[in-house]
């Protein structure tokens, strides 16, 4: 059982999408999206999930993409920030320094069916994009928002490519 779970989790970690022609095609015919946000570190960032939700939904609506809060086709944003650690030469102790690595990932999730067994369905990313950066702690919120907006713009472009108005 444990071996099966390990294999399953390994496959989930490997399964990913991108922003190529095939992945963009999975966006065709989508009428509305929900927005799910995960991972903002409120202790180190002034950026709230509510602010991100509002900004993303506003960008989508401005682009003519309907937002359905109870929808099953969702734009999923994950922001992870990891504070850098420095070593003091004399004491050999690690201490936080005012520098972060930030990983921002945007995925489009929807129900998909297996080709070998169409009755078997699951929820999976069919389109995605991501960006990583190293940023000073004072700029963490601003940079996270800028990267997020850039990735949402990329999604809007991909969506409009296969769903012209």
Backbone as numpy.savetxt, mean C-alpha at the origin, in Angstrom:
# Nx Ny Nz CAx CAy CAz Cx Cy Cz
1.09 -30.02 9.87 0.28 -28.83 9.87 1.14 -27.56 9.87
2.15 -27.53 10.74 3.03 -26.36 10.82 3.76 -26.14 9.51
4.17 -27.26 8.87 4.87 -27.15 7.59 3.94 -26.57 6.52
2.68 -26.99 6.52 1.70 -26.48 5.57 1.49 -24.98 5.74
1.39 -24.54 7.00 1.21 -23.11 7.27 2.42 -22.32 6.80
3.62 -22.86 7.04 4.84 -22.18 6.61 4.85 -22.02 5.09
4.49 -23.07 4.37 4.45 -23.00 2.91 3.40 -21.99 2.46
2.23 -22.00 3.08 1.17 -21.06 2.74 1.63 -19.61 2.94
2.23 -19.33 4.10 2.70 -17.97 4.37 3.82 -17.57 3.40
4.66 -18.51 3.01 5.72 -18.22 2.05 5.13 -17.85 0.70
4.10 -18.56 0.30 3.46 -18.25 -0.98 2.78 -16.89 -0.95
2.15 -16.56 0.17 1.50 -15.26 0.29 2.53 -14.15 0.18
3.68 -14.33 0.80 4.73 -13.32 0.76 5.27 -13.14 -0.64
5.29 -14.21 -1.44 5.83 -14.15 -2.79 4.81 -13.59 -3.77
3.53 -13.87 -3.54 2.49 -13.41 -4.45 2.40 -11.90 -4.41
2.65 -11.29 -5.54 2.54 -9.84 -5.59 2.19 -9.41 -7.00
1.81 -8.19 -7.10 1.44 -7.62 -8.39 2.36 -6.43 -8.65
2.18 -5.81 -9.80 2.98 -4.63 -10.13 2.12 -3.68 -10.96
2.76 -2.78 -11.66 2.04 -1.82 -12.49 2.39 -2.04 -13.96
2.28 -3.28 -14.41 2.53 -3.54 -15.82 1.20 -3.69 -16.57
1.28 -3.92 -17.86 0.09 -3.98 -18.71 -0.90 -5.05 -18.23
-0.39 -6.21 -17.85 -1.26 -7.29 -17.39 -1.95 -6.92 -16.09
-1.20 -6.33 -15.17 -1.80 -5.95 -13.89 -2.79 -4.80 -14.04
-2.49 -3.87 -14.94 -3.44 -2.79 -15.20 -4.75 -3.33 -15.75
-4.67 -4.38 -16.55 -5.88 -4.97 -17.14 -6.84 -5.47 -16.06
-6.32 -5.83 -14.89 -7.19 -6.32 -13.80 -8.05 -5.20 -13.21
-7.75 -3.96 -13.57 -8.53 -2.82 -13.08 -9.71 -2.49 -13.99
-9.74 -3.08 -15.17 -10.79 -2.78 -16.15 -12.16 -3.18 -15.61
-13.10 -2.25 -15.72 -14.47 -2.51 -15.33 -14.76 -2.28 -13.85
-13.77 -1.92 -13.08 -13.99 -1.64 -11.67 -14.81 -0.35 -11.56
-15.93 -0.41 -10.86 -16.83 0.74 -10.77 -16.57 1.62 -9.54
-16.09 1.00 -8.45 -15.85 1.75 -7.21 -14.80 1.03 -6.38
-14.15 1.77 -5.52 -13.13 1.18 -4.64 -13.35 1.64 -3.21
-12.92 0.81 -2.28 -12.85 1.24 -0.90 -11.38 1.54 -0.61
-11.11 2.23 0.47 -9.74 2.57 0.84 -9.47 2.02 2.24
-8.38 1.26 2.35 -7.97 0.68 3.63 -6.55 1.16 3.91
-6.34 1.67 5.11 -5.02 2.20 5.49 -4.53 1.47 6.72
-3.26 1.09 6.66 -2.68 0.35 7.76 -1.24 0.79 8.00
-0.85 0.80 9.25 0.56 0.93 9.56 1.13 2.29 9.86
0.35 3.36 9.88 0.95 4.64 10.21 1.31 4.66 11.68
2.50 5.13 11.98 3.01 5.16 13.35 2.69 6.52 13.95
1.59 6.59 14.68 1.12 7.87 15.22 2.06 8.46 16.26
2.88 7.61 16.88 3.80 8.11 17.91 4.92 8.95 17.31
5.33 8.62 16.08 6.45 9.33 15.46 6.02 10.23 14.30
4.78 10.12 13.89 4.32 10.85 12.72 3.09 11.69 13.08
3.01 12.85 12.51 1.84 13.71 12.71 0.74 13.36 11.71
1.02 12.39 10.86 0.10 11.99 9.81 -0.88 10.95 10.36
-2.17 11.26 10.33 -3.16 10.33 10.86 -3.78 9.50 9.73
-4.32 8.36 10.12 -5.02 7.51 9.16 -6.21 8.26 8.56
-6.87 9.05 9.39 -8.03 9.81 8.92 -7.63 10.82 7.84
-6.50 11.51 8.05 -6.02 12.48 7.06 -5.66 11.77 5.76
-4.97 10.64 5.86 -4.61 9.88 4.66 -5.87 9.41 3.94
-6.83 8.90 4.70 -8.10 8.41 4.12 -8.77 9.54 3.34
-8.87 10.70 3.96 -9.51 11.86 3.32 -8.76 12.28 2.06
-7.43 12.35 2.14 -6.62 12.78 0.99 -6.73 11.79 -0.17
-6.66 10.50 0.14 -6.73 9.49 -0.92 -8.11 9.47 -1.55
-9.15 9.47 -0.73 -10.51 9.46 -1.28 -10.76 10.71 -2.11
-10.25 11.85 -1.68 -10.39 13.08 -2.46 -9.72 12.98 -3.83
-8.51 12.41 -3.86 -7.79 12.23 -5.14 -8.57 11.30 -6.07
-9.11 10.23 -5.51 -9.87 9.28 -6.32 -11.12 9.93 -6.89
-11.87 10.63 -6.04 -13.10 11.29 -6.49 -12.80 12.35 -7.54
-11.72 13.09 -7.33 -11.31 14.13 -8.28 -11.00 13.51 -9.65
-10.51 12.27 -9.64 -10.18 11.58 -10.89 -11.38 10.85 -11.49
-12.53 10.95 -10.83 -13.73 10.30 -11.35 -13.87 8.85 -10.93
-13.13 8.43 -9.91 -13.22 7.06 -9.41 -14.11 7.07 -8.17
-15.20 6.33 -8.22 -16.15 6.29 -7.11 -15.53 5.58 -5.91
-15.87 6.08 -4.73 -15.41 5.48 -3.48 -16.61 4.85 -2.79
-16.48 3.57 -2.45 -17.54 2.83 -1.76 -16.93 2.24 -0.49
-17.25 2.85 0.64 -16.65 2.43 1.92 -16.95 0.98 2.28
-17.99 0.40 1.72 -18.30 -1.00 2.01 -18.00 -1.91 0.81
-17.23 -1.40 -0.14 -16.89 -2.16 -1.34 -15.97 -3.34 -1.07
-15.87 -4.22 -2.04 -14.99 -5.39 -1.92 -13.76 -5.29 -2.83
-13.69 -4.24 -3.61 -12.48 -3.96 -4.39 -11.82 -2.77 -3.72
-10.65 -3.01 -3.15 -10.08 -2.00 -2.25 -8.66 -1.59 -2.61
-8.40 -0.32 -2.41 -7.06 0.22 -2.49 -6.50 0.16 -1.08
-5.40 -0.57 -0.93 -4.82 -0.84 0.39 -3.47 -0.13 0.49
-3.36 0.75 1.48 -2.11 1.49 1.72 -1.48 0.98 3.01
-0.20 0.64 2.92 0.54 0.22 4.11 1.79 1.09 4.20
1.93 1.76 5.34 3.10 2.61 5.58 3.83 2.05 6.80
5.10 1.74 6.61 5.92 1.26 7.72 7.13 2.18 7.86
7.34 2.63 9.05 8.51 3.47 9.34 9.36 2.76 10.39
10.65 2.72 10.14 11.56 2.06 11.06 12.67 3.05 11.42
12.77 3.35 12.69 13.78 4.31 13.13 15.16 3.66 13.11
16.12 4.41 12.61 17.50 3.93 12.55 18.10 3.90 13.95
19.01 2.98 14.14 19.72 2.88 15.41 21.20 3.15 15.16
21.82 3.87 16.07 23.25 4.14 15.98 23.95 3.48 17.16
25.20 3.20 16.99 25.98 2.61 18.09 26.93 3.64 18.65
26.96 3.71 19.95 27.95 4.55 20.62 29.23 3.73 20.69
30.31 4.30 20.20 31.57 3.58 20.14 32.06 3.16 21.52
31.92 4.02 22.50 32.47 3.74 23.82 31.67 2.66 24.55
30.36 2.78 24.58 29.54 1.85 25.38 28.98 0.69 24.57
29.10 0.73 23.28 28.56 -0.32 22.40 27.06 -0.54 22.58
26.35 0.51 22.88 24.90 0.44 23.04 24.23 1.09 21.84
23.11 0.50 21.47 22.34 1.08 20.37 21.41 2.14 20.93
21.29 3.24 20.21 20.34 4.27 20.60 19.69 4.83 19.33
18.43 5.23 19.43 17.74 5.79 18.27 18.42 7.07 17.79
18.44 7.24 16.48 18.91 8.49 15.89 17.75 9.07 15.08
17.77 10.36 14.81 16.60 10.99 14.16 16.54 10.74 12.64
16.53 9.46 12.27 16.50 9.06 10.87 15.60 7.83 10.74
14.77 7.81 9.70 13.84 6.70 9.49 13.99 6.12 8.09
13.76 4.82 8.01 13.52 4.17 6.72 12.01 4.06 6.63
11.45 4.48 5.52 9.99 4.43 5.36 9.66 3.61 4.11
8.74 2.70 4.26 8.29 1.84 3.18 6.80 2.10 2.97
6.45 2.57 1.79 5.05 2.88 1.47 4.63 1.97 0.33
3.58 1.19 0.56 3.11 0.23 -0.44 1.62 0.46 -0.69
1.25 0.52 -1.97 -0.15 0.70 -2.37 -0.53 -0.50 -3.24
-1.60 -1.19 -2.84 -2.06 -2.37 -3.58 -3.54 -2.25 -3.87
-3.95 -2.83 -4.99 -5.37 -2.95 -5.29 -5.75 -4.40 -5.06
-6.70 -4.62 -4.14 -7.13 -5.97 -3.77 -8.53 -6.24 -4.29
-8.70 -7.46 -4.81 -10.03 -7.86 -5.26 -10.15 -9.38 -5.22
-11.36 -9.85 -5.36 -11.60 -11.29 -5.37 -11.11 -11.86 -6.68
-10.34 -12.95 -6.58 -9.85 -13.63 -7.78 -10.21 -15.11 -7.67
-10.31 -15.78 -8.83 -10.63 -17.20 -8.88 -9.45 -17.96 -9.49
-9.25 -19.18 -9.02 -8.20 -20.02 -9.59 -8.64 -20.51 -10.96
-7.74 -20.51 -11.92 -8.10 -20.99 -13.26 -8.33 -22.50 -13.25
-7.62 -23.23 -12.42 -7.80 -24.69 -12.37 -9.08 -25.09 -11.63
-9.61 -24.16 -10.80 -10.83 -24.44 -10.04 -11.55 -23.11 -9.80
-12.33 -22.65 -10.78 -12.99 -21.34 -10.66 -13.89 -21.19 -9.44
-14.29 -22.30 -8.82 -15.12 -22.21 -7.62 -14.29 -21.74 -6.42
-12.98 -21.90 -6.51 -12.10 -21.47 -5.42 -11.72 -20.02 -5.64
-12.14 -19.19 -4.70 -11.89 -17.75 -4.81 -11.15 -17.27 -3.58
-10.38 -16.22 -3.77 -9.65 -15.61 -2.66 -9.52 -14.12 -2.92
-9.04 -13.42 -1.94 -8.83 -11.97 -2.02 -7.33 -11.76 -2.19
-6.92 -11.07 -3.26 -5.49 -10.95 -3.53 -5.17 -9.61 -4.21
-3.91 -9.17 -4.10 -3.50 -7.96 -4.82 -3.35 -8.28 -6.31
-3.94 -7.43 -7.14 -3.81 -7.61 -8.59 -3.04 -6.46 -9.25
-2.80 -5.42 -8.49 -2.02 -4.27 -8.96 -1.31 -3.70 -7.74
-0.06 -3.26 -7.91 0.63 -2.66 -6.77 1.79 -1.79 -7.22
2.18 -0.93 -6.31 3.37 -0.10 -6.48 3.88 0.24 -5.08
5.15 0.59 -5.01 5.74 0.86 -3.69 6.91 1.83 -3.85
7.30 2.42 -2.71 8.44 3.32 -2.69 9.06 3.27 -1.30
10.36 3.28 -1.25 11.09 3.32 0.02 11.94 4.57 0.04
12.15 5.11 1.24 12.98 6.30 1.36 13.62 6.32 2.74
14.72 7.03 2.84 15.33 7.33 4.12 15.07 8.80 4.37
14.58 9.11 5.57 14.12 10.47 5.82 14.42 10.89 7.26
14.72 12.16 7.44 14.93 12.70 8.78 13.60 12.67 9.53
13.67 12.49 10.84 12.44 12.36 11.63 11.52 13.58 11.50
12.10 14.77 11.34 11.28 15.98 11.18 10.46 15.98 9.89
10.91 15.22 8.89 10.25 15.19 7.59 9.43 13.92 7.37
9.28 13.09 8.39 8.61 11.80 8.23 7.18 11.94 7.71
6.38 12.76 8.35 4.98 12.92 7.95 4.86 13.50 6.54
5.62 14.54 6.28 5.57 15.21 4.97 5.98 14.25 3.85
7.05 13.50 4.08 7.54 12.57 3.06 6.56 11.43 2.86
6.00 10.89 3.94 5.02 9.80 3.82 3.81 10.25 3.01
3.34 11.47 3.25 2.20 11.99 2.50 2.57 12.20 1.03
3.73 12.77 0.76 4.17 12.99 -0.63 4.28 11.68 -1.39
4.88 10.67 -0.77 5.01 9.36 -1.42 3.63 8.76 -1.65
2.77 8.83 -0.65 1.41 8.29 -0.77 0.67 8.93 -1.94
0.71 10.24 -2.03 0.01 10.94 -3.12 0.59 10.54 -4.47
1.90 10.40 -4.54 2.55 9.97 -5.78 2.08 8.57 -6.19
1.99 7.66 -5.24 1.53 6.30 -5.54 0.06 6.28 -5.93
-0.76 7.10 -5.27 -2.18 7.19 -5.64 -2.31 7.76 -7.05
-1.51 8.75 -7.40 -1.51 9.29 -8.76 -1.17 8.19 -9.77
-0.22 7.32 -9.41 0.15 6.21 -10.28 -1.03 5.24 -10.45
-1.76 4.98 -9.35 -2.95 4.14 -9.44 -4.00 4.78 -10.35
-4.24 6.07 -10.17 -5.24 6.77 -10.98 -4.88 6.65 -12.46
-3.62 6.85 -12.80 -3.17 6.71 -14.18 -3.42 5.30 -14.70
-3.07 4.30 -13.90 -3.28 2.90 -14.30 -4.77 2.63 -14.51
-5.60 3.09 -13.57 -7.05 2.89 -13.66 -7.62 3.56 -14.92
-7.21 4.81 -15.15 -7.76 5.53 -16.30 -7.27 4.99 -17.64
-6.11 4.33 -17.63 -5.60 3.72 -18.85 -6.55 2.63 -19.36
-7.15 1.87 -18.44 -8.05 0.77 -18.84 -9.52 1.11 -18.66
-9.82 2.26 -18.08 -11.20 2.72 -17.89 -11.32 4.17 -18.35
-11.14 4.41 -19.66 -11.24 5.80 -20.12 -12.65 6.34 -19.91
-12.72 7.64 -19.65 -14.03 8.27 -19.39 -14.86 8.36 -20.63
